[in-house]
Each structure stands twice: as structure tokens, then as C-alpha cells.
Amino acid sequence: MDAEPITIEAPEDAAADATLRVNGRSRHLRIDPRVTLLDALRDHLGLTGTKKGCDRGECGACTVHIDGRRVLSCLTLAVMAEGREITTIEGLAESDRLHPVQAAFIEHDAFQCGFCTPGQIMSAVACIREGHAGSDGEIREFMSGNLCRCAAYPQIVAAVRAAAAATGI
């Protein structure tokens, strides 16, 4: 005999207050505690540069930095990022000057459709910062969590290599 499904509704006052520091700015949100960082960034803060790809942590399109480390924002609850420094693709450039990785991606045509590009760039910045851009093989290994359906991988590796050389890391 099959058990009947049970429906449990959350109380209306289940929202949580969270203050997120995103791209150097504090932003106060009142959100459901189950909201992912990805959804908070895109739907509540209007920062749509971070992309929702697989929504299961498999493609890397949602990569952002928390306290300088890359994380998959689709697998991170927004409330867990409270009090930490979050950087999205929108926060990399300084005024009108692109981040060296952004400039290298343009110079090396390291994107095709562009959907994966924000996550690729965020991972590339971390890859260089972590000291994993010493060879093409090392770049490929440490960028392997970011998928590109257009197969721009040779251009991405060239861009990471060039950005690493430009930053002296």
C-alpha cells in the first residue's frame, strides 16, 4: 500500500534577515533561508552576470568568490554567506578598467556564446591567485569544473596563461 504524500507548509514568517557584502557593498535582504546565493544575487539583487546553468554544481556557470575563494553559488545558501566578502563578475573591473583576466578573455576570444564566460573568468582569477597557472595542463586541471558547450577551451587556456603572465603570478 502506498503512503499518502504529506504536505508541510512553511510558516509565513519563516523569512530570514541577511546582510550580504557583495562587490564591496553591504546589501540587506529578507529572504527565505533556503534561497541559494545564486538566486539571491540574480533575483533579489539584480546581479545577473552570474549564470544559472545546471543548478546542481556540475557546470561552474555560477562561480563567484567568497572571501577570495571560488564557490558554486547554486550550492551555497545565501544566509551562509552573511558577513563574508562576495565578489561576482560585476565586481572584478575597477571603474572603466577591466580585470586582466577579463581583458585576456577578450584578447584571446575565449568565449563563444558567452554563457559560461562569467564563471570561467571567476575560476580563472582564482586559478591564477591560487598559483595554478604554471602550465597548460595545470590550467586545464584547475579550470576543469567549468564547462563550455561551445568548446572554447584552447582560447580559455591561452587567456588564463596570458593573464597570469600579465599579473606576474
N, C-alpha and C positions, 0 to 999 in steps of 0.2 A: 504494500500500500504506500503510495506517495504521500509525503508530508506536504501540508499546505504551506505556501510561502508566507513568511511573516514580514509585514511592512513596519519599519520603525522610522518615524519622522523625527527629525532634529527639532528641538525647541526653537522658536523664532529668535530668541535672544542668544543663540549659540555663536554669534559673531565675535571675533577677537579683534582687539586693537593691536596694531603693529606699526612700528616706525621703521621704515627701511631707508638706509642710506645708499642711494643709487646715484652713481656718477657724481659723487661729491655733494649731493643734495639730500637732506632728510625729507622723507615723504611719509605722512601719516595715512594709514589705511584702516578701515573697519571691514574685515573680511571673514569669510568662513574659514576656520582654522585648517580645513582640508584643501584650501586653494594652493596650487603649486606656485613656485616662484615665477615660472614661465607665464602662467595665466595672470598673476598679479602684475607683472611687467607689461604684458601686452594689453590686457583687458581693463586693468584698473589705473595704470599709469600712462598708457598710450605709447609705450616704447615698443614699437612693432618691429624693430630691427632684429631682435631675437626671434627666430623662427620655430614654429611647431611643426616638426617633421613626423616622426613615428609616434611620439608621445609615450615611448617606452624605454628611452635611454639607449637606443641602438644606433642612432644616426648622427648624433652630435650637432644637429642644426640649432639646438637650444643652448649651446655652450655660452656661459658667462663666467666671470671671475668673482669669487667671494674671497676677500682678504688676499687677493693676488693669486689664488689657486683656481684652476678651471673646474667647473662643476656643470653637471647637466641640470638645467633649471626645471626640466619636466619631471625630475625625480626628487626635487627639493621642495619641501613645504615653505611657503613664504614666511610663516611665523618663525621658522628655524633660522632665517637669515637676519632676524632682528638684531640690531646693534653691530652688525658686520658691514664692511665696505663691499658693495656690489658694483661691478663695472660691466656695462653692456657695450655692444658695438657702438652705440651712440656716444659713449663716454671716452673712447680712445683718442680721438682727434683733439688737438689743443687749438681752440679758436678756428682759424681757417687752415691750419697746418695739419695735414694727415699724419697719423702714426706711421712710422717707417714700414710696418707690415702692410698697412692699407695701401701705401704708395707702391710697394713692391708688387702687390697683387694686381694693381692697375698696370704697372710697367710690364709685367710678365703675362698679362692676360690670363690670370689664374682663376677665372670663373667663366662659366658658360651662361647658364640661365640665371645664376646669382642666388638661387635659393639657399644653397649651403654656405655661401660666402661668409656671412657673419659668424657662424660657428667655426668655420675653417680659420678665419682671421683670429678669433679669440683663442683658439687652440694653438695657432702658430705663435702668437705673442707669448703664451705660456711655455710652449716648447722651447723657444729661444731663451726666455727668462730662466727656465729650469736647466739650461745648458745641454739640451738635447738636439742641437743643430750642427753637430760636428761632421756629419756625412749624410749623403742622400739616404742611405739605409737607415740611419738613426732618425732622420726626419720622418721617413715613411713609417717607421715603427711607432714613434710618439705622436703621429698625426692619424694613426690607423683607426681611431674611434670616430673619425669624421668621414662620412660617406658623401661621395659626389656622383650622382647618377649620370652626369654629362661626361665623366671621366677626364677631368682637367688635372689629374694627378701630376703629370710631369711639370706643368706650369706652376702648380701649387708648391711642389718641392723646390723649383727654381726660385720662386718668390720668397720662400722661407730662407733658403740659402742666402739670397741677396740681402734680405732684411737683417739676417744675423751678421753678415759681413759689414753692413752699413752701421749697425749699432755696436760693432766691436765685441760681440759676445761669441 
